[in-house]
Amino acid sequence: MEGSAIVVAAGKSTRANYIDKNFLKMHNKFIVEYSIEIFESVEEIKEIILVLNDNNYTFGEQLKEKYKKLILTKGGSFRAESVKNGVMAAKYKNLLIHDGARPFITKELVKKVLESLENFPCVVPIIPVRQAIKEVEDGFVRKTLDRNKLFEVQTPEGFYRDYLISLYETFEINEEIFDESMLFEKKGIKVKTIPGIFENIKLTTPFDLMLAEVILLKWKQELA
């Protein structure tokens, strides 16, 4: 099943002290390169749309010389707009949308998302929440949520391109859209879940960057 991968790397990195984590070097590679390499190695992925901002576009031009499937496009003023720009640049029916700051994906996960798209228009990888979760308001706990029903969503998420474009035309795209599966929820379309992988963390804070160095050693051994 052929598809396009959209790698989103156009954020402002406000939670990482405005350090563009996508283009930090980790063992002589940009962080965003690790997921690009995985998509490049999956035969079914025919193009990789890398969504960038004005500040890091020159880095993308360097990568374009290295990865033959890579296509560059500019992002928007917030994440959902950046993703939409990538979607409109993609050519294939099946889309995988991925956070550039999640370097530790695998070929197996990519293939599982693609396989699930044979039967479902929206597919998301999930992992179970492992800590107690409280709902808090005005500094006080309102209630404890049922951890057995709570899951963290990862990327790459999979979509039918035509479905997603029709949802863009139906709903306003704004900063409250954290991921594209929310649009399917709004429309009442079932979102299929598949098991994610715990190492597939999003590098958001300076602590995450330190943790990534540890994960990378294990991740490289498994891929070897």
C-alpha contacts under 8 A as a table, 3 or more apart, distances in Angstrom:
res1	aa1	res2	aa2	distance
1	M	44	E	5.89
1	M	94	N	7.98
1	M	114	L	6.80
1	M	115	E	7.46
1	M	118	E	7.81
2	E	44	E	4.56
2	E	45	I	5.83
2	E	46	K	6.51
2	E	92	Y	7.07
2	E	93	K	7.90
2	E	94	N	6.86
3	G	44	E	6.18
3	G	45	I	4.99
3	G	46	K	6.02
3	G	47	E	7.41
3	G	92	Y	5.23
3	G	93	K	6.42
3	G	94	N	4.58
3	G	95	L	5.63
3	G	96	L	7.35
3	G	114	L	7.81
4	S	45	I	5.59
4	S	46	K	5.95
4	S	47	E	5.12
4	S	48	I	5.99
4	S	49	I	7.35
4	S	90	A	6.24
4	S	91	K	7.01
4	S	92	Y	5.65
4	S	93	K	7.83
4	S	94	N	6.30
4	S	95	L	4.96
4	S	96	L	6.21
5	A	39	F	7.04
5	A	45	I	6.55
5	A	47	E	6.32
5	A	48	I	4.73
5	A	49	I	6.10
5	A	95	L	5.85
5	A	96	L	4.63
5	A	97	I	5.95
5	A	98	H	7.32
6	I	48	I	5.76
6	I	49	I	4.60
6	I	50	L	6.02
6	I	51	V	7.28
6	I	83	V	7.63
6	I	86	G	6.08
6	I	87	V	7.31
6	I	90	A	7.86
6	I	95	L	7.19
6	I	96	L	6.01
6	I	97	I	4.73
6	I	98	H	6.00
7	V	36	I	7.65
7	V	48	I	7.06
7	V	49	I	6.05
7	V	50	L	4.88
7	V	51	V	6.15
7	V	97	I	6.15
7	V	98	H	4.87
7	V	99	D	5.78
7	V	100	G	5.39
8	V	11	G	7.89
8	V	50	L	6.17
8	V	51	V	4.93
8	V	52	L	7.01
8	V	82	S	7.20
8	V	83	V	6.64
8	V	97	I	7.50
8	V	98	H	6.17
8	V	99	D	5.13
8	V	100	G	5.27
9	A	22	N	6.26
9	A	32	V	7.61
9	A	50	L	6.98
9	A	51	V	5.52
9	A	52	L	5.22
9	A	53	N	7.42
9	A	99	D	6.87
9	A	100	G	5.15
9	A	101	A	7.31
10	A	51	V	5.86
10	A	52	L	4.24
10	A	53	N	4.58
10	A	56	N	7.92
10	A	74	K	7.68
10	A	75	G	5.55
10	A	76	G	7.66
10	A	79	R	7.51
10	A	82	S	6.89
11	G	20	D	7.90
11	G	52	L	7.98
11	G	53	N	7.27
11	G	78	F	7.26
11	G	79	R	6.76
12	K	18	Y	6.23
12	K	20	D	7.05
13	S	16	A	5.25
13	S	17	N	6.68
13	S	18	Y	4.70
13	S	19	I	5.93
13	S	20	D	5.75
13	S	21	K	7.06
13	S	204	T	7.46
14	T	17	N	5.44
14	T	18	Y	4.80
14	T	19	I	7.73
15	R	18	Y	6.95
15	R	204	T	6.03
15	R	205	T	5.69
16	A	19	I	5.61
16	A	20	D	7.73
16	A	21	K	7.42
16	A	204	T	5.81
16	A	205	T	4.60
16	A	206	P	5.72
17	N	205	T	7.88
17	N	206	P	7.92
20	D	23	F	5.85
20	D	24	L	6.68
21	K	24	L	5.10
21	K	31	I	6.95
21	K	101	A	6.69
21	K	203	L	7.28
21	K	204	T	7.95
22	N	30	F	6.59
22	N	31	I	5.12
22	N	32	V	4.90
22	N	100	G	6.05
22	N	101	A	5.45
23	F	30	F	4.87
23	F	31	I	5.80
23	F	32	V	6.41
23	F	56	N	7.72
23	F	59	F	7.52
24	L	29	K	7.99
24	L	30	F	5.40
24	L	31	I	5.92
25	K	28	N	5.57
25	K	29	K	5.10
25	K	30	F	4.45
25	K	31	I	6.12
26	M	29	K	5.36
26	M	30	F	6.10
26	M	31	I	6.08
26	M	213	E	7.50
29	K	33	E	6.36
29	K	34	Y	7.57
30	F	33	E	5.24
30	F	34	Y	7.40
31	I	34	Y	5.90
31	I	35	S	7.99
31	I	100	G	7.59
31	I	101	A	6.75
31	I	103	P	6.12
32	V	35	S	5.98
32	V	36	I	6.51
32	V	100	G	4.97
32	V	101	A	6.18
32	V	102	R	7.65
32	V	103	P	6.29
33	E	36	I	4.86
33	E	37	E	5.93
33	E	103	P	7.55
34	Y	37	E	5.28
34	Y	38	I	6.62
34	Y	103	P	5.07
34	Y	104	F	7.05
35	S	38	I	5.09
35	S	39	F	6.36
35	S	100	G	6.95
35	S	102	R	7.14
35	S	103	P	4.99
35	S	104	F	6.80
35	S	105	I	6.29
36	I	39	F	5.20
36	I	40	E	6.01
36	I	48	I	7.47
37	E	40	E	4.95
37	E	41	S	6.24
37	E	67	Y	7.94
38	I	41	S	5.18
38	I	42	V	6.62
38	I	105	I	7.27
38	I	106	T	6.45
38	I	107	K	6.00
39	F	42	V	5.31
39	F	45	I	6.34
39	F	48	I	7.24
39	F	107	K	7.41
39	F	110	V	7.64
40	E	43	E	7.52
40	E	45	I	7.06
40	E	48	I	7.60
40	E	67	Y	7.22
40	E	68	K	8.00
40	E	69	K	6.60
41	S	107	K	7.58
42	V	45	I	5.61
42	V	107	K	6.50
42	V	110	V	7.87
42	V	111	K	7.77
43	E	46	K	7.00
45	I	48	I	7.42
46	K	69	K	6.59
47	E	69	K	4.76
47	E	70	L	6.16
47	E	71	I	7.10
47	E	90	A	7.84
48	I	69	K	5.58
48	I	70	L	4.77
48	I	71	I	5.95
49	I	70	L	6.07
49	I	71	I	4.85
49	I	72	L	5.82
49	I	73	T	6.94
49	I	86	G	6.18
49	I	89	A	7.38
49	I	90	A	6.90
50	L	60	G	7.55
50	L	70	L	6.85
50	L	71	I	6.08
50	L	72	L	5.00
50	L	73	T	6.27
50	L	86	G	7.47
51	V	72	L	6.17
51	V	73	T	5.05
51	V	74	K	5.49
51	V	75	G	5.44
51	V	82	S	6.68
51	V	83	V	7.49
51	V	85	N	7.73
51	V	86	G	6.20
52	L	56	N	6.28
52	L	57	Y	5.66
52	L	60	G	7.37
52	L	72	L	7.28
52	L	73	T	6.31
52	L	74	K	5.05
52	L	75	G	5.36
53	N	56	N	5.69
53	N	57	Y	5.96
53	N	74	K	5.74
53	N	75	G	5.49
53	N	76	G	7.66
54	D	57	Y	5.45
54	D	74	K	7.36
55	N	58	T	7.52
56	N	59	F	5.40
56	N	60	G	6.74
57	Y	60	G	5.03
57	Y	61	E	6.46
57	Y	74	K	7.87
58	T	61	E	5.02
58	T	62	Q	6.58
59	F	62	Q	5.16
59	F	63	L	6.53
60	G	63	L	5.02
60	G	64	K	6.14
60	G	72	L	6.89
61	E	64	K	5.05
61	E	65	E	6.88
61	E	72	L	7.70
62	Q	65	E	5.67
62	Q	66	K	7.12
63	L	66	K	5.05
63	L	67	Y	6.22
63	L	70	L	7.79
64	K	67	Y	5.46
64	K	68	K	6.88
64	K	70	L	5.59
64	K	71	I	7.02
64	K	72	L	7.72
65	E	68	K	7.17
67	Y	70	L	5.60
73	T	85	N	7.29
73	T	86	G	6.73
73	T	89	A	7.48
74	K	82	S	7.31
74	K	85	N	7.19
75	G	78	F	7.93
75	G	79	R	7.89
75	G	81	E	6.90
75	G	82	S	4.01
75	G	83	V	7.30
75	G	85	N	6.31
75	G	86	G	7.70
76	G	79	R	7.05
76	G	80	A	8.00
76	G	81	E	5.01
76	G	82	S	4.49
76	G	85	N	7.37
77	S	81	E	6.67
77	S	82	S	7.20
78	F	81	E	5.56
78	F	82	S	6.32
78	F	174	N	7.53
78	F	175	E	6.04
79	R	82	S	5.04
79	R	83	V	6.21
79	R	175	E	7.03
79	R	178	F	7.37
80	A	83	V	5.09
80	A	84	K	6.16
80	A	173	I	6.47
80	A	174	N	6.60
80	A	175	E	6.75
80	A	177	I	6.09
80	A	178	F	6.91
80	A	179	D	7.09
80	A	180	E	7.49
81	E	84	K	5.01
81	E	85	N	6.33
81	E	173	I	6.83
81	E	174	N	7.34
82	S	85	N	5.17
82	S	86	G	6.50
83	V	86	G	5.03
83	V	87	V	6.18
83	V	97	I	7.71
84	K	87	V	4.93
84	K	88	M	6.16
85	N	88	M	5.26
85	N	89	A	6.34
86	G	89	A	5.10
86	G	90	A	6.31
87	V	90	A	5.21
87	V	95	L	7.77
87	V	161	R	7.11
87	V	165	I	7.87
90	A	95	L	7.93
92	Y	95	L	6.93
92	Y	161	R	7.29
93	K	160	Y	5.68
93	K	161	R	5.13
93	K	162	D	6.92
94	N	114	L	7.64
94	N	117	L	7.28
94	N	158	G	7.15
94	N	159	F	5.96
94	N	160	Y	4.96
94	N	161	R	5.92
95	L	158	G	5.56
95	L	159	F	5.16
95	L	160	Y	6.15
95	L	161	R	6.06
96	L	113	V	7.86
96	L	114	L	7.90
96	L	156	P	5.54
96	L	157	E	5.48
96	L	158	G	4.51
96	L	159	F	6.53
97	I	155	T	6.78
97	I	156	P	5.13
97	I	157	E	5.29
97	I	158	G	6.41
98	H	102	R	7.68
98	H	155	T	5.01
98	H	156	P	4.28
98	H	157	E	6.58
99	D	102	R	5.59
99	D	155	T	6.39
99	D	156	P	7.22
99	D	202	K	7.55
100	G	103	P	6.78
101	A	202	K	5.50
101	A	203	L	5.35
101	A	204	T	7.60
102	R	105	I	7.07
102	R	155	T	7.73
102	R	200	N	6.07
102	R	201	I	5.76
102	R	202	K	4.62
102	R	203	L	6.34
103	P	200	N	7.11
103	P	201	I	7.87
103	P	202	K	7.81
104	F	199	E	6.23
104	F	200	N	4.95
104	F	201	I	7.21
104	F	216	L	7.61
104	F	219	W	6.98
105	I	109	L	6.73
105	I	110	V	7.62
105	I	197	I	7.92
105	I	199	E	7.89
105	I	200	N	5.77
106	T	109	L	5.32
106	T	110	V	6.47
107	K	110	V	5.13
107	K	111	K	6.12
108	E	111	K	5.16
108	E	112	K	6.14
109	L	112	K	5.07
109	L	113	V	6.34
109	L	196	G	7.25
110	V	113	V	5.33
110	V	114	L	6.38
110	V	156	P	7.10
111	K	114	L	5.03
111	K	115	E	6.03
112	K	115	E	5.04
112	K	116	S	6.14
112	K	194	I	7.92
113	V	116	S	5.19
113	V	117	L	6.39
113	V	123	V	6.47
113	V	124	V	7.49
113	V	125	P	7.72
113	V	156	P	7.61
113	V	157	E	7.19
113	V	158	G	6.04
113	V	194	I	7.66
114	L	117	L	5.15
114	L	118	E	7.08
114	L	158	G	6.99
115	E	118	E	5.56
115	E	119	N	7.97
116	S	119	N	5.82
116	S	120	F	6.20
116	S	123	V	6.76
117	L	120	F	4.93
117	L	121	P	5.91
117	L	122	C	6.98
117	L	123	V	6.74
117	L	158	G	6.73
117	L	159	F	7.07
117	L	160	Y	7.59
120	F	123	V	6.75
120	F	191	V	7.81
120	F	192	K	6.66
121	P	158	G	7.57
121	P	159	F	5.33
121	P	160	Y	5.18
121	P	163	Y	7.35
121	P	191	V	7.77
122	C	157	E	7.50
122	C	158	G	5.57
122	C	159	F	4.61
122	C	160	Y	6.88
122	C	181	S	6.72
122	C	184	F	7.40
122	C	190	K	7.48
122	C	191	V	5.25
122	C	192	K	6.09
123	V	157	E	5.75
123	V	158	G	4.86
123	V	159	F	6.55
123	V	181	S	7.99
123	V	191	V	5.89
123	V	192	K	4.69
123	V	193	T	5.67
123	V	194	I	7.21
124	V	153	V	6.70
124	V	154	Q	6.85
124	V	155	T	6.89
124	V	156	P	7.19
124	V	157	E	4.67
124	V	158	G	6.41
124	V	181	S	7.68
124	V	191	V	7.20
124	V	192	K	6.33
124	V	193	T	4.98
124	V	194	I	6.27
125	P	153	V	5.96
125	P	154	Q	5.33
125	P	155	T	6.41
125	P	156	P	7.28
125	P	157	E	6.71
125	P	193	T	5.65
125	P	194	I	4.80
125	P	195	P	5.37
125	P	196	G	4.53
126	I	151	F	6.00
126	I	152	E	5.43
126	I	153	V	4.56
126	I	154	Q	5.77
126	I	193	T	6.45
126	I	194	I	6.22
126	I	195	P	5.35
126	I	196	G	4.80
126	I	197	I	7.86
127	I	151	F	5.48
127	I	152	E	5.33
127	I	153	V	6.76
127	I	154	Q	7.76
127	I	195	P	6.22
127	I	196	G	5.41
127	I	197	I	6.79
127	I	198	F	6.82
128	P	148	N	7.62
128	P	150	L	6.42
128	P	151	F	4.42
128	P	152	E	6.22
129	V	132	A	7.99
129	V	147	R	6.39
129	V	148	N	7.76
129	V	150	L	5.83
129	V	151	F	5.09
129	V	152	E	6.22
130	R	147	R	7.55
131	Q	147	R	7.50
132	A	144	T	7.49
132	A	145	L	7.62
132	A	147	R	6.37
133	I	144	T	6.07
133	I	145	L	5.69
133	I	146	D	7.76
133	I	147	R	6.73
134	K	141	V	6.34
134	K	142	R	7.39
134	K	143	K	5.90
134	K	144	T	4.51
134	K	145	L	5.88
135	E	141	V	5.82
135	E	142	R	5.51
135	E	143	K	5.43
135	E	144	T	6.22
135	E	145	L	6.93
136	V	139	G	6.28
136	V	140	F	5.42
136	V	141	V	4.37
136	V	142	R	5.45
136	V	143	K	7.42
137	E	140	F	5.46
137	E	141	V	6.41
137	E	142	R	6.50
141	V	144	T	7.67
146	D	149	K	5.78
146	D	150	L	6.91
147	R	150	L	5.12
154	Q	157	E	7.22
154	Q	196	G	6.76
154	Q	200	N	7.25
154	Q	201	I	7.83
157	E	181	S	7.91
159	F	163	Y	7.51
159	F	164	L	6.90
160	Y	163	Y	5.38
160	Y	164	L	6.35
161	R	164	L	5.17
161	R	165	I	6.20
162	D	165	I	5.19
162	D	166	S	6.25
163	Y	166	S	5.22
163	Y	167	L	6.35
164	L	167	L	5.07
164	L	168	Y	6.30
164	L	180	E	7.86
164	L	183	L	8.00
165	I	168	Y	5.01
165	I	169	E	6.52
166	S	169	E	5.11
166	S	170	T	6.37
167	L	170	T	4.81
167	L	171	F	6.00
167	L	183	L	6.45
167	L	184	F	7.54
167	L	187	K	7.86
168	Y	171	F	5.59
168	Y	172	E	6.96
168	Y	173	I	6.77
169	E	172	E	7.70
171	F	183	L	7.49
173	I	176	E	7.99
173	I	177	I	6.73
174	N	177	I	5.89
175	E	178	F	7.09
177	I	180	E	6.94
177	I	182	M	6.76
177	I	183	L	7.81
178	F	182	M	7.47
179	D	182	M	5.94
180	E	183	L	5.57
180	E	184	F	7.27
181	S	184	F	5.13
181	S	185	E	6.40
181	S	191	V	6.88
182	M	185	E	4.95
182	M	186	K	6.19
183	L	186	K	5.03
183	L	187	K	6.33
184	F	187	K	5.09
184	F	188	G	6.22
184	F	189	I	5.07
184	F	190	K	7.03
184	F	191	V	6.93
185	E	188	G	5.04
185	E	189	I	5.74
185	E	190	K	6.77
185	E	191	V	7.05
186	K	189	I	7.65
196	G	200	N	7.60
197	I	200	N	5.58
198	F	201	I	6.87
199	E	215	I	6.81
202	K	208	D	7.71
203	L	206	P	8.00
203	L	208	D	5.11
203	L	209	L	6.03
203	L	212	A	7.57
204	T	208	D	6.17
204	T	209	L	7.76
205	T	208	D	5.19
205	T	209	L	6.76
206	P	209	L	5.18
206	P	210	M	6.73
207	F	210	M	5.18
207	F	211	L	6.30
208	D	211	L	4.93
208	D	212	A	6.03
209	L	212	A	5.05
209	L	213	E	6.85
210	M	213	E	5.57
210	M	214	V	7.26
211	L	214	V	5.37
211	L	215	I	6.43
212	A	215	I	5.00
212	A	216	L	5.87
213	E	216	L	5.19
213	E	217	L	6.80
214	V	217	L	5.68
214	V	218	K	7.14
215	I	218	K	5.40
215	I	219	W	5.98
216	L	219	W	4.89
216	L	220	K	5.90
217	L	220	K	5.43
217	L	221	Q	6.40
218	K	221	Q	5.18
218	K	222	E	6.35
219	W	222	E	5.23
219	W	223	L	6.35
220	K	223	L	5.15
220	K	224	A	6.08
221	Q	224	A	5.19
